[in-house]
Amino acid sequence: MEVATKEFLYEVEELSECRKVAILSSPDSLAIKGKTYYVSNNGSDENDGLSQDSPWKTLNKVSNAPLEEGDGVLFRRGHTFRGAVLTKPGITYGAYGYGEKPKLYGWDKCLADPKLWTLADAEHNIWRMTEPILDTGTLVFNHGLGHSIKLIPSYINGKFVCRNDESKLFTMKDEMVRDLDIYWYFEDILTTVPSKGESFPIPEMGEKSLGTLYLRCDRGNPGEVFDSIEALPRRAMFRVGSNSDVHIDNICMKYIGLHAVAAGGECVKGLKVTNCEIGWVGGTIQHYLGTDPNYPQGGRGTVTRFGNGVEIYGGCDGYTVSDCYIYQVYDAGITHQVTTNGKPRFMRNIAYRNNLVEYCVYSIEYFLEMNNGDRESYMENIEMSGNILRFSGFGWGQQRHNTDTPAHIKGWSYTNAARNYRIFNNVFDRAAYRMLHLVAQKQESCPEMMYNMYIQYNGGMIGQYGGNEVKEPEILRLDGSVPDVVRKVFGDSTAAVYIV
């Protein structure tokens, strides 16, 4: 083990910055076999979109256009588009022109407009947005210089109550005590699904769930205080679903409250996300549930929040995420995951290569939870290589309730049946909790580790590795014996370990 000197950490910073610059300046090199359609802020949805002189204008047009397999849709560099994209099978989405990557943002408009805010409670400096909005994961101010903390009460027996004391009604003015706190109010549509067997209704979270957003701003009207305010609305930017052979390249996706790229189904084939910038993602409410005795902090009403950079939930084959810069994600930067519920799912030929992932709760997350009699599912041919993974658990997503779960690679402790699973040539640079959580039922399902670099604080966790069929593997911490432990327990005989 070596000490991470200031000079060494500066070199790591320079390495990361060089990777970021390379990704942000990556050239366009797509080969599109079918028709090519262009999208520009200067266009019109009445155009045919087939040339740079007659481009479309909106993401809505892209979503509803009769695209055919092999076609490509290119967004003009330097332009900003808002909303979401419903993809189609076999379509490539990329960039054209010069300058910065085209920016695709989640909400319909920037909120830095004084007309969008009215004073709701002068005594407590609470402002109300004058237009309805989807659930918002957080607000980002001045392009990332600040962000909000979101207040989320539980909903039990038809009432909003404090999550840390369900006997106490949630009162906004009493709970919104910090500058830039936000609270999103909505109970216009109620449902009993899902409610974990409880009889009372809960707010329905969906595309029509438009509520009221409140923001505490001690300095005055938010639209006057800030040059930029971006909401992270409950939308996915690219809705892939189970579509096959979708390729997303050289796109900047930011300010999205669900997932930047959302895919899932029995078997998603050929999804590729390359050369993209993905930032400020997640934090919206997946669902309210009834009371849950297994909730980490007791038998309270549960509120599940979500949001990943690139996600496949379900089976997959030929899934690649490479050369992307991913940061400030509420949950995972990159993930493949599924709970099978008795229906076999297979995750094959997955590659995460040469990405820079920073300030996410999980840089990379995966799990295969086999239950309800499923004995067939497995993961096969998985490669995580050449990635620089930094500062997991230090981003805005740490306003979550389960603060002790972050990791650079988070496999949890599920069945995780796997073969030919390799993790090599990665840099794991500091983590608030475990650097790695690589546990499976069988020892042979754990990944082969080679040539990785570990940089962690003195006394910090390196993490867990191994089979848990008999007992859960020990959580290893960084001390004088760690290099030997990493080599023996993780099997990474070529590891480089640095203590900060």
C-alpha positions in Angstrom: 0.0 0.0 0.0 1.2 3.5 -0.9 0.3 6.9 0.5 -1.7 9.1 -1.9 0.4 12.2 -1.9 -0.9 15.6 -3.1 1.1 15.1 -6.3 -0.5 11.7 -6.9 -4.0 13.0 -6.3 -3.3 15.8 -8.7 -2.4 13.3 -11.3 -5.6 11.4 -10.7 -7.5 14.7 -11.1 -5.7 15.4 -14.3 -6.4 11.9 -15.6 -10.1 12.5 -14.9 -10.2 15.9 -16.4 -8.5 14.6 -19.6 -11.1 11.9 -19.8 -13.9 14.4 -19.3 -12.5 16.7 -22.1 -12.1 13.8 -24.5 -15.7 12.7 -23.9 -17.2 16.2 -24.2 -15.3 16.9 -27.4 -15.8 13.5 -29.0 -16.4 13.8 -32.8 -19.5 12.6 -34.7 -18.7 9.3 -36.6 -22.1 7.5 -36.9 -22.8 5.5 -40.0 -26.6 5.6 -40.6 -27.9 3.1 -43.1 -31.4 4.5 -43.6 -32.8 8.0 -43.8 -31.2 10.8 -41.7 -33.5 13.3 -40.0 -32.3 16.6 -38.5 -33.6 18.5 -35.5 -32.8 22.2 -34.8 -34.2 25.1 -32.7 -34.5 26.9 -36.0 -36.6 24.2 -37.5 -40.4 23.5 -37.8 -42.3 20.3 -37.2 -44.0 21.0 -40.5 -40.7 20.3 -42.3 -39.8 16.9 -43.7 -36.6 16.9 -41.5 -34.6 15.3 -44.2 -31.9 18.0 -44.6 -30.1 20.5 -42.5 -32.1 23.2 -44.3 -35.5 21.7 -43.4 -35.1 20.3 -39.9 -37.7 19.4 -37.3 -38.0 21.5 -34.1 -39.2 19.5 -31.1 -38.7 16.2 -29.3 -42.4 15.6 -29.6 -42.0 15.4 -33.3 -39.1 13.0 -33.0 -41.2 10.8 -30.7 -44.2 10.6 -33.1 -42.4 10.5 -36.5 -42.8 7.3 -38.5 -39.2 6.2 -38.3 -38.0 2.9 -39.7 -35.3 0.6 -38.6 -31.9 1.9 -39.8 -32.9 5.5 -39.7 -31.1 8.2 -37.7 -32.1 11.3 -35.9 -29.5 14.0 -35.4 -29.8 17.0 -33.1 -28.0 20.2 -33.8 -25.0 20.9 -31.6 -25.1 24.0 -29.4 -29.0 23.8 -29.3 -31.2 22.9 -26.3 -34.3 20.7 -26.6 -36.8 20.0 -23.8 -39.2 17.2 -23.0 -38.6 13.5 -23.7 -38.0 11.1 -26.6 -40.0 7.9 -27.2 -37.6 5.7 -29.2 -38.3 3.2 -31.9 -36.5 -0.1 -32.7 -33.3 0.1 -34.7 -33.0 3.9 -34.6 -29.7 5.9 -34.0 -29.9 9.2 -32.1 -26.9 11.5 -32.4 -25.5 15.0 -33.2 -24.6 17.1 -36.1 -22.9 20.5 -36.7 -20.3 22.2 -34.6 -19.8 23.1 -30.9 -21.1 21.5 -27.7 -23.2 18.4 -27.7 -26.9 19.0 -28.2 -28.5 19.5 -24.8 -31.7 17.6 -24.0 -33.4 18.8 -20.7 -36.3 17.3 -18.9 -38.7 20.1 -18.1 -40.5 22.3 -20.6 -38.8 25.6 -19.5 -36.2 27.1 -17.3 -37.7 28.3 -14.0 -35.6 31.4 -13.7 -38.5 33.7 -14.5 -40.0 36.0 -11.8 -43.4 35.5 -13.3 -43.2 31.8 -12.5 -43.1 32.4 -8.7 -45.4 34.0 -6.2 -44.9 34.5 -2.5 -46.9 31.9 -0.6 -45.7 32.5 3.0 -43.8 35.8 3.6 -42.9 34.9 7.2 -41.0 31.8 6.1 -39.8 33.0 2.6 -41.7 30.2 0.9 -42.5 30.7 -2.8 -45.0 28.8 -4.9 -44.5 28.0 -8.6 -47.5 29.6 -10.5 -47.7 26.7 -13.0 -48.3 23.0 -12.2 -45.3 20.7 -12.6 -44.6 17.0 -12.4 -42.9 15.7 -9.3 -39.5 17.2 -9.1 -36.4 15.4 -7.8 -34.5 18.5 -7.0 -33.9 22.0 -8.4 -30.5 22.9 -9.8 -29.4 26.5 -9.6 -27.0 28.3 -11.9 -26.0 25.2 -13.8 -24.9 23.1 -10.8 -23.6 25.7 -8.3 -26.4 24.8 -5.9 -29.3 22.4 -5.5 -32.4 21.9 -3.3 -33.1 19.4 -0.5 -36.5 17.8 -1.1 -38.9 17.3 1.7 -41.0 14.2 1.3 -43.7 13.3 3.9 -45.3 9.9 4.1 -49.0 9.5 3.1 -50.9 7.4 5.6 -54.7 7.1 6.1 -55.4 10.0 3.8 -52.9 12.4 5.4 -49.4 13.6 4.8 -47.4 12.9 8.0 -43.7 13.4 8.9 -41.6 10.4 8.0 -39.7 10.4 11.3 -42.9 10.6 13.3 -46.1 9.3 11.7 -48.2 10.7 14.5 -47.3 14.2 13.5 -49.0 15.9 10.5 -46.6 17.3 7.9 -46.8 21.1 8.0 -44.7 22.8 5.3 -43.8 25.9 7.2 -42.5 23.9 10.2 -40.4 21.5 8.0 -39.1 23.9 5.3 -36.3 25.3 7.5 -33.4 25.6 5.1 -32.8 28.0 2.2 -33.6 26.3 -1.1 -35.7 23.4 0.4 -38.5 22.3 -1.9 -41.8 20.5 -1.3 -44.0 19.1 -4.1 -47.7 18.8 -3.2 -50.0 16.5 -5.0 -53.1 14.3 -4.0 -55.5 15.1 -6.9 -55.4 11.5 -8.2 -55.5 8.7 -5.7 -55.0 5.0 -6.2 -54.9 1.8 -4.0 -52.2 0.3 -6.2 -49.6 -0.3 -5.0 -50.4 0.0 -1.3 -49.0 -3.2 0.2 -52.3 -4.5 1.2 -53.4 -1.4 3.1 -57.0 -0.2 2.5 -56.3 3.5 2.3 -55.6 5.3 -1.1 -52.3 6.9 -1.9 -51.3 9.6 -4.5 -50.9 8.2 -8.0 -47.5 8.9 -9.5 -47.7 9.2 -13.3 -47.5 11.3 -16.4 -50.7 13.2 -15.5 -49.7 13.9 -11.9 -49.2 17.6 -12.1 -48.8 19.2 -8.6 -47.7 22.4 -6.9 -44.0 23.1 -6.2 -42.9 25.2 -3.2 -39.4 26.6 -2.8 -37.9 28.4 0.2 -35.8 31.2 -1.0 -34.5 33.6 1.6 -33.1 36.1 -0.9 -36.3 36.9 -2.6 -38.1 35.9 -5.8 -36.2 32.8 -7.1 -36.6 34.0 -10.7 -34.7 37.2 -9.8 -32.1 35.6 -7.6 -30.9 33.0 -10.0 -29.8 33.1 -13.7 -30.8 29.5 -14.2 -33.2 27.2 -12.3 -33.7 23.7 -13.8 -36.2 21.2 -12.5 -35.7 17.4 -12.5 -39.2 16.3 -13.6 -40.6 12.8 -13.3 -39.7 11.9 -16.9 -37.3 9.6 -18.7 -35.4 11.4 -21.4 -35.0 8.4 -23.8 -37.7 5.9 -23.3 -36.3 2.7 -24.9 -38.6 0.2 -23.3 -37.9 -3.2 -24.9 -37.0 -1.7 -28.3 -34.0 -3.4 -29.9 -30.8 -1.9 -31.4 -31.3 1.6 -30.1 -28.0 3.7 -30.3 -27.7 7.0 -28.5 -24.5 8.9 -29.2 -22.9 12.3 -28.4 -26.0 13.7 -26.6 -26.0 15.7 -23.4 -28.9 14.6 -21.2 -29.4 16.7 -18.0 -32.0 17.7 -15.5 -34.2 14.6 -15.6 -36.1 13.2 -12.6 -36.5 9.6 -13.7 -33.8 7.9 -15.9 -31.8 9.5 -18.7 -32.1 6.3 -20.7 -34.8 3.9 -19.5 -35.0 0.3 -21.0 -36.5 -2.9 -19.8 -38.4 -6.0 -20.7 -37.9 -9.7 -21.3 -34.8 -9.1 -23.3 -33.5 -5.7 -24.5 -31.1 -6.3 -27.4 -28.4 -4.1 -28.7 -28.8 -1.0 -26.6 -25.7 1.3 -27.0 -25.0 4.6 -25.2 -21.8 6.2 -26.3 -19.9 9.5 -26.0 -22.8 11.0 -23.9 -22.9 13.5 -21.1 -25.5 12.6 -18.4 -25.9 14.7 -15.3 -28.3 15.7 -12.6 -30.7 12.8 -12.8 -33.3 11.3 -10.5 -34.8 11.9 -7.1 -38.5 11.7 -8.0 -41.1 9.6 -6.2 -41.5 6.1 -7.7 -44.5 5.4 -5.4 -46.0 5.9 -2.0 -46.8 2.7 -0.1 -48.7 1.8 3.0 -47.0 1.1 6.3 -44.1 -1.3 6.0 -42.6 -3.1 9.0 -39.4 -3.8 7.1 -38.7 -0.1 6.4 -35.1 0.6 7.5 -36.0 3.1 10.2 -39.2 1.4 11.5 -42.8 0.7 10.6 -43.5 3.9 8.8 -45.1 4.8 5.5 -42.6 4.3 2.7 -41.7 6.6 -0.1 -39.4 5.2 -2.8 -37.4 7.6 -4.9 -35.6 6.6 -8.0 -33.5 7.8 -11.0 -30.5 6.2 -12.9 -28.3 7.5 -15.7 -28.6 4.5 -18.0 -30.8 1.6 -16.9 -32.0 -1.8 -18.2 -34.5 -3.5 -15.9 -35.0 -7.1 -17.1 -33.2 -9.3 -19.5 -30.7 -8.0 -22.0 -28.2 -9.0 -24.7 -25.5 -6.8 -26.2 -25.7 -3.8 -23.8 -22.9 -1.3 -24.1 -22.3 2.0 -22.2 -18.9 3.5 -23.2 -17.0 6.7 -23.2 -19.7 8.6 -21.3 -19.3 11.3 -18.6 -22.0 10.6 -15.9 -22.4 12.7 -12.7 -24.7 13.8 -9.9 -27.2 10.9 -10.3 -29.6 10.2 -7.4 -29.2 6.4 -7.7 -26.9 4.6 -10.2 -24.8 6.1 -13.1 -25.1 2.8 -15.0 -27.1 -0.3 -14.2 -28.6 -3.6 -15.2 -31.0 -5.2 -12.7 -34.0 -7.4 -12.2 -36.0 -9.2 -9.6 -37.3 -12.2 -11.5 -40.5 -13.1 -9.6 -40.2 -16.6 -10.9 -39.8 -15.6 -14.6 -36.3 -16.4 -15.8 -34.3 -13.5 -17.1 -30.9 -13.6 -18.8 -28.4 -10.7 -18.9 -25.7 -11.4 -21.5 -22.9 -9.6 -23.3 -22.7 -6.4 -21.2 -19.8 -3.9 -21.5 -19.2 -0.8 -19.4 -16.0 0.7 -20.8 -14.0 3.9 -20.5 -16.6 5.9 -18.7 -16.0 8.7 -16.1 -18.6 8.5 -13.3 -18.6 11.0 -10.5 -20.7 11.9 -7.5 -23.4 9.2 -8.0 -24.7 7.1 -5.1 -23.7 4.1 -7.1 -21.3 4.5 -10.0 -22.4 1.2 -11.4 -25.1 -1.0 -10.0 -26.3 -4.5 -10.9 -28.3 -7.2 -9.3 -30.1 -10.4 -10.2 -32.6 -11.3 -7.5 -33.9 -14.8 -8.3 -37.1 -15.6 -6.3 -40.4 -17.4 -6.5 -38.8 -20.7 -7.6 -36.6 -19.2 -10.3 -33.4 -21.3 -10.7 -32.6 -20.6 -14.4 -31.6 -16.9 -14.6 -28.0 -15.9 -14.9 -25.6 -13.1 -16.1 -23.0 -14.0 -18.6 -20.1 -12.2 -20.4 -19.9 -9.0 -18.3 -17.0 -6.6 -18.6 -16.4 -3.4 -16.6 -13.1 -2.0 -17.8 -11.2 1.2 -18.2 -13.7 3.2 -16.1 -12.8 6.0 -13.7 -15.3 5.9 -10.8 -15.0 8.8 -8.3 -16.7 10.0 -5.1 -19.6 7.6 -4.7 -21.9 8.8 -1.9 -20.7 12.4 -2.1 -23.3 13.7 -4.6 -26.7 15.3 -4.2 -28.3 11.9 -4.0 -27.1 11.5 -0.4 -30.3 13.2 0.8 -31.8 9.7 0.5 -33.0 7.9 3.7 -30.7 4.8 3.3 -27.4 6.7 3.6 -25.2 3.7 4.2 -25.6 1.9 0.8 -23.3 3.8 -1.7 -20.6 2.0 -3.6 -18.6 2.4 -6.8 -19.9 -1.0 -8.0 -23.0 -2.1 -6.1 -24.1 -5.7 -6.6 -26.0 -5.9 -3.3 -26.2 -9.4 -1.7 -28.6 -11.2 -4.1 -28.3 -14.5 -5.9 -26.3 -12.8 -8.7 -25.7 -16.0 -10.6 -23.0 -15.2 -13.2 -20.2 -16.5 -15.4 -17.4 -14.9 -17.3 -17.7 -11.7 -15.3 -14.6 -9.5 -15.3 -13.7 -6.1 -13.7 -10.3 -4.8 -14.8 -8.2 -1.7 -15.4 -10.6 0.6 -13.5 -9.8 3.4 -11.1 -11.9 3.4 -7.9 -11.3 6.9 -6.4 -12.7 7.4 -2.9 -16.1 6.4 -1.6 -18.2 7.6 1.3 -19.0 4.0 2.2 -18.1 0.7 0.5 -16.0 1.1 -2.6 -17.2 -2.3 -3.8 -20.2 -4.5 -2.9 -19.6 -7.7 -4.9 -21.5 -10.5 -3.2 -23.3 -13.5 -4.7 -24.8 -16.6 -3.4 -22.1 -18.7 -5.0 -18.4 -17.7 -4.8 -17.9 -18.7 -8.4 -20.4 -16.0 -9.5 -18.2 -13.2 -8.2 -16.2 -11.3 -10.7 -12.6 -11.8 -11.7 -10.6 -8.7 -10.6 -7.4 -7.6 -12.3 -5.2 -4.4 -12.6 -7.6 -2.1 -10.7 -6.5 0.9 -8.7 -8.1 1.6 -5.2 -7.8 5.0 -3.6 -9.6 5.4 -0.3 -9.5 7.3 2.9 -7.6 5.9 5.9 -10.1 3.8 7.8 -12.6 3.8 5.0 -14.3 0.8 3.5 -12.8 -1.2 0.7 -16.0 -3.2 0.7 -17.3 -6.8 0.4 -16.5 -9.7 -1.9 -17.5 -13.3 -2.0 -20.3 -15.9 -1.7 -22.9 -15.5 1.1 -24.4 -19.0 0.9 -23.0 -19.7 4.4 -22.7 -16.2 5.8 -22.4 -12.6 4.6 -18.8 -11.6 3.7 -17.0 -9.3 6.1 -16.8 -5.6 5.2 -13.1 -4.8 4.8 -11.6 -1.4 5.8 -8.5 0.3 4.7 -5.6 -0.4 7.1 -2.1 -1.7 6.8 -3.2 -5.2 5.8 -5.5 -4.1 3.0 -3.1 -4.7 0.0 -2.8 -8.3 1.0 -6.6 -8.6 1.7 -7.4 -7.1 -1.7 -5.1 -9.6 -3.4 -6.3 -12.6 -1.4 -10.0 -11.8 -0.9 -10.8 -9.9 -4.0 -8.3 -12.0 -6.1 -6.9 -8.8 -7.5 -3.3 -9.9 -7.4 -2.2 -6.9 -9.6 -4.1 -4.3 -7.5 -2.6 -0.9 -6.7 -3.8 0.5 -3.4 -3.4 4.0 -2.1 -4.4 5.5 1.2 -5.6 9.1 1.5 
